[in-house]
Amino acid sequence: MSIETITLGAGCFWCIENIFSRINGVKSVISGYADGNIANPSYQQVSTGNTNYAEVVQLTFDNSQLSLEDVFTVFFAIHDPTTLNRQGDDIGSQYRSTILTHNEKQRIAAKKKIAQLTAEALFNNPIVTAIKPVNNFHSAESYHQDYYSNNPDNQYCQLVVARKIQKFLQDFSYLLKEAA
């Protein structure tokens, strides 16, 4: 078993946290903020778009069960990596597409995946996903952790998160954890 951590931003962290937590080999998914410039940011501060922080998830996984390639395949499938500072109706730099790497191997693999997707012309516009070393990660407030599962009646969860989860379940059922 080899445990690896990577930090990913793909819009609202509620959308991606629930998806990655369903994948076999994923040990933990923490919603948080990264790459900003103030100490101990709050959701209210990050929401202004003035802190430089992105909403992210910090994903810890067993790379003998889940490859980094599969992590990136899911990541690029569950959001639009061609829109700068926007995912759907979520607009602002806090919603940027970003891969915050924890080592050189991840940086190289991320660049390779973007080059592959670009060569395959899967998107109509250029991929704008930033690749940078992880910086200033802070866990989000406790009420943001496992938000979708804890707030299934929330309108955003019903309209946005649930749709992304359905697409993931349709396209990536082979990656799901076994039902307990």
N, C-alpha and C positions, 0 to 999 in steps of 0.2 A: 504494500500500500504506500502510495506517495501522495501526500496532501499538498495541494497547490491553492493559492489565493490569487484572484484577479478582481479588479474593480471596474464595473461597467455602467455607463450612463446611456440611457435610451429613452429619454423622456421621463415621465412620472415614474417614480420608483415603485408605486403600487402595482403598476402594470407588469413590470419585469420580475419583481420579487416572487410573486405567486407562481409564475411560469417556471423559473429556475428551481424553486423549492420542490417541484414535482419530478425533477429529473433524477434518474438513477445515478448514484455516485456523488451527488451534491450533499455535502455535510451541513452547510449552513449558508443562509442568505441574510445579510443584514442591510436594511435600508439605511442610507445615510447621505452625507454631503461630502464632496471632495473637490480639491483643486481651487479652493477659495483663499481669501486673504484676511479673514477676521478670526479671532479666537472664539471657540465654542459657539458656532452659529446655531440659531434656532430656525424652525420652519418658517416663522413669520419673516425673519431677516432674509433667508434664502429666496423666499417667494417674491421679494421685491425685484430680484434680478440685479441688485447692486453689490453683491458680495463676491462675485466671481465663482461662487460654488455651483456645482452641478448636482442635481439629484442623481444618486447612484445606488447600486447594490454592490456589496462586497461579497463575493462568491467564494466559498471554500469547497473544494471538491477533491475526490480521489481520482487522480489521473490514470489509475489502472482500470477504472470503471467508466470514466468519461474523459474523452480526449479534449484537448484544447481546441482542436479543429471542430469538434461537435459543439463546444461552447460558442465558438464564433459563428457557426452555421445558424444556431438558434438565435443568437444575438442579432445578426443581420436580417433574419426572417421576421422578427417580432417588432421591428420599428423601421422607420424610413431614415436611412443613413444619408440621404441626399438633401435633407432640409436643415439649414443652419439655424440653430437655436429655436427649433420648433418640432413638435410632434402633434399632428392634428390641431386641435384647438388650444393645446398647451404651448404658449409662446413666451420666449424669454431665454436668456443664456443658461438658466438653470436646467433647461430641458435639452441641452445639446447632446449630440451623439459623441460619446467618447469612450476610449479604451484606456484605462489607467493601469499600466503594467507594473508588475512587481519584480520582474527580472528581464534580462536581455532576450531570453528564449521567447517570452511572450511578445515582446516588441517585434521580433523578427516574424513570428507566426502571424501577428495581426497585420503587418505590412504585406505578407504573402497572401493572406486571405483577401485583403482589399484588392490586391493586384489580380487575383483570380476572378473575383466578382466583376471587376472592371473589364477584364478580357472577355468574360462571358456575356457582358452587356446586359446584366439582369435588371439594371435600373436605367430609367430614361435620362437621369441626370447624374453628374459626378458624385461620388461618395465624398462627404465632407467630415466623416468621423475623424476626430483628433486621436492621435496615439501619443501618450505622454507617460512618464513615470508617475505613479500614484503620489499624491501630495495632499497633506492636511485632511485625511479621512476622519470624519466624525460620525458616529452612529446617530441616526435620527431619534427623535423622541419615541418613547416606548409605544405610544398609540399608533405610530406609523408601522411598527413591526407586525407582519402578518395581517396587514390592514384589510385586504380583500376578504380573507376568511372570517375576520372579526366584524366586518361591516357589509355583509352581502346585500343589504337593502339600500346602501348608499347609491344615489343616482349615478354618480361617476363610475362606480364599480359596475353597475348594471349596464350602462351604455358603452363604456370604453373598455374597462378591464376585462369584463366577461367576453367581449368580442375577440380580444386578443388571445385569451385563454382558449376559446373554441378553435381558433385558427391553429394555435399551437397543438392542441389535442388531435386535430385532424391531420396535421402535417408531420408530427413528431411522436406519435404514439409509441414507436419503438424505443424511445428514450425514457419512458415513464418508469417510475419506481413500481415495484410489485405491490399490489393491494395487500394491506395487512389483514 
